[in-house]
Amino acid sequence: AIGVLGNQGYVDDSSIRTLPGVRETIHVSKPYKMVSKDFHPKPTIVDVSGVKFGDGETPVVIAGPCSIETEEQMMAAAEQVKAGGAKMLRGGAFKPRTGPHSFQGLGVEGLKYLQQAGKASGLPVVTEVMRIEQLEVICQHADMLQVGARNMQNFDLLKEVGKTGHPVLLKRGMSATIEEFLAAAEYIVAEGNNNVVLCERGIRTFEKTTRNTLDLSVVPLISEMSHLPIIVDPSHATGKRSLVTAMSKAALVVGAHGLMIEVHPDPTKALCDGAQSLTGDGFAELMDDICGLLSYLGYSE
């Protein structure tokens, strides 16, 4: 399959159809041509320092605290998630908070703690980038860049993230349609970076009992429409630690390529999202449940 890009309107394919070796031409009218299965039928495997996301790979569990608070907290969290079986470590150094008076993260100092904890535990690390100016320093400290829900349509940021070539975790915006979600991924891929993992983290609906509404239908839909892998963040989606285990298992059943779970050594003292964070023991119990489920679903690990 050869994709023709850059056109601003309808392309007359009469001269292409008559070329030797051309079996058929397909007009792709979607705004997400490069992430579409029409353009790229084979599923993409994204490799993050040896951890692989995609079809045929064992689902990846990313875990860690919402915010990096201290060196001790980060090291303890890394030890807990490693012991539980997580394959990647998460932690926020730059935090996009709803209110300006909430904890905004430790910045570069937090990145150093995250990198140290990742090296000590042997886990690749992922953290969020909020601004173009942060890209260089974050790329120096993190194995994967996260573009959060609030920046999903920050198109200038998406372009620059694409140019880095760094693996990217792109979260769905809280009010984004699936087409808008894939179009945002297109901005990154169009810059030559195919290492994109999508993440469903709940959308905004009229329901107030949970933090967001987890849209699990997006997982099989994305698998039909795009070659990119997709994971689920049940912590942000529900906002309730009591729901994380059930929704994690549900996400794996519908085909998610991984999970992102919030884990904190002491959630009652967390500076951000303590109500949805698991303890180390809670995470270990979740992983025990997940291992049994993955075995039932046919995964070897």
Long-range contacts (C-beta under 8 A, 24 or more apart in sequence): 1-39, 1-40, 1-41, 3-28, 3-33, 3-34, 3-39, 5-33, 5-34, 5-190, 30-179, 30-182, 31-179, 31-182, 31-183, 31-186, 32-179, 32-182, 32-183, 32-185, 32-186, 32-226, 33-186, 34-186, 34-189, 34-190, 35-182, 35-185, 35-186, 35-189, 35-196, 35-226, 35-227, 35-228, 36-182, 36-225, 36-226, 36-227, 37-224, 37-225, 37-226, 37-227, 40-227, 41-227, 42-227, 43-227, 43-229, 44-194, 44-196, 44-227, 44-228, 44-229, 45-229, 46-167, 46-194, 46-195, 46-196, 46-197, 46-228, 46-229, 47-167, 47-195, 48-88, 48-124, 48-126, 48-143, 48-144, 48-167, 48-195, 49-124, 49-143, 50-124, 51-87, 51-88, 51-124, 53-197, 53-229, 53-231, 53-257, 53-258, 54-229, 54-257, 55-229, 55-257, 57-257, 58-294, 58-299, 58-300, 58-301, 59-231, 59-252, 59-256, 59-257, 59-258, 59-259, 59-294, 59-299, 60-87, 60-88, 60-231, 60-257, 60-258, 60-259, 61-85, 61-86, 61-87, 61-88, 61-258, 61-259, 61-261, 61-287, 61-290, 62-86, 62-87, 62-88, 62-89, 62-90, 62-126, 62-231, 62-258, 62-259, 62-260, 62-261, 63-88, 63-89, 63-90, 63-260, 63-261, 63-262, 63-263, 63-283, 64-89, 64-90, 64-91, 64-262, 64-263, 65-90, 65-91, 65-92, 65-262, 65-263, 65-264, 65-265, 65-270, 65-272, 65-277, 66-91, 66-92, 66-95, 66-235, 66-262, 66-264, 66-270, 66-272, 66-273, 66-277, 67-91, 67-92, 67-95, 67-103, 67-105, 67-110, 67-270, 67-271, 67-272, 67-273, 68-92, 68-93, 68-105, 68-106, 68-110, 68-111, 68-113, 68-114, 69-106, 69-270, 69-271, 70-113, 71-113, 71-116, 73-264, 73-265, 74-110, 74-113, 74-114, 74-116, 74-117, 75-113, 75-116, 75-117, 75-120, 76-265, 76-280, 77-117, 77-263, 77-264, 77-265, 77-280, 78-117, 78-118, 78-120, 78-121, 78-123, 79-120, 79-121, 80-263, 80-265, 80-280, 80-283, 80-284, 81-121, 81-123, 81-263, 81-280, 81-283, 82-121, 82-122, 82-123, 83-280, 83-284, 84-263, 84-280, 84-283, 84-284, 84-286, 84-287, 85-287, 85-291, 86-123, 86-261, 86-263, 86-283, 86-287, 87-123, 87-124, 88-123, 88-124, 88-125, 88-126, 88-143, 88-144, 89-114, 89-117, 89-118, 89-121, 89-123, 89-124, 89-125, 89-126, 90-125, 90-126, 90-127, 90-146, 90-260, 90-262, 91-117, 91-125, 91-127, 92-127, 92-128, 92-272, 93-127, 93-128, 93-138, 94-127, 94-128, 94-129, 94-130, 94-131, 94-134, 95-128, 95-272, 96-128, 96-130, 96-148, 96-150, 96-151, 97-272, 102-272, 103-271, 103-272, 108-137, 111-137, 111-138, 111-141, 111-142, 112-141, 114-141, 114-142, 115-141, 115-142, 118-143, 126-169, 129-157, 129-161, 130-157, 131-157, 132-156, 132-157, 132-160, 135-160, 135-161, 135-164, 139-164, 139-166, 142-166, 143-167, 144-168, 144-169, 144-197, 145-169, 146-170, 146-171, 147-171, 149-173, 149-174, 149-176, 149-201, 149-236, 150-174, 152-176, 152-180, 152-181, 152-184, 153-180, 153-184, 155-184, 155-187, 158-184, 158-187, 158-188, 159-187, 159-188, 159-191, 161-188, 161-191, 161-193, 162-187, 162-188, 162-189, 162-190, 162-191, 162-192, 162-193, 163-191, 163-192, 163-193, 164-193, 165-192, 165-193, 165-195, 166-193, 166-195, 167-195, 167-196, 167-197, 168-193, 168-195, 168-196, 168-197, 169-197, 169-199, 169-231, 169-260, 170-196, 170-197, 170-198, 170-199, 171-199, 171-201, 171-233, 172-198, 172-199, 172-200, 172-201, 172-203, 172-218, 174-201, 174-202, 174-203, 174-204, 174-212, 175-203, 175-204, 176-203, 178-218, 178-221, 178-222, 178-225, 181-218, 181-222, 182-222, 182-225, 182-226, 185-226, 185-228, 196-228, 197-228, 197-229, 197-230, 197-231, 197-257, 197-258, 198-222, 198-226, 198-228, 198-229, 198-230, 198-231, 199-230, 199-231, 199-232, 199-233, 199-260, 200-230, 200-231, 200-232, 200-233, 200-237, 200-251, 200-256, 201-232, 201-233, 201-236, 201-237, 201-260, 202-233, 202-236, 202-237, 202-238, 210-237, 210-238, 210-239, 210-240, 210-243, 211-236, 211-237, 211-238, 211-239, 211-240, 211-276, 212-236, 212-237, 212-238, 212-239, 213-237, 214-238, 214-247, 216-247, 216-250, 216-251, 216-254, 217-254, 219-251, 219-254, 219-255, 219-256, 220-254, 220-255, 223-255, 229-257, 229-258, 230-256, 230-257, 231-256, 231-257, 231-258, 231-259, 231-260, 232-256, 232-258, 232-259, 232-260, 233-259, 233-260, 233-261, 234-259, 234-261, 235-260, 235-261, 235-262, 235-273, 235-276, 235-277, 235-278, 236-262, 236-273, 236-276, 238-276, 239-273, 239-275, 239-276, 240-275, 240-276, 241-267, 241-275, 241-276, 241-277, 241-278, 241-282, 244-276, 244-278, 244-286, 245-285, 245-286, 245-289, 248-286, 248-290, 249-289, 249-290, 249-293, 252-290, 252-293, 252-294, 252-297, 253-293, 253-297, 259-290, 261-286
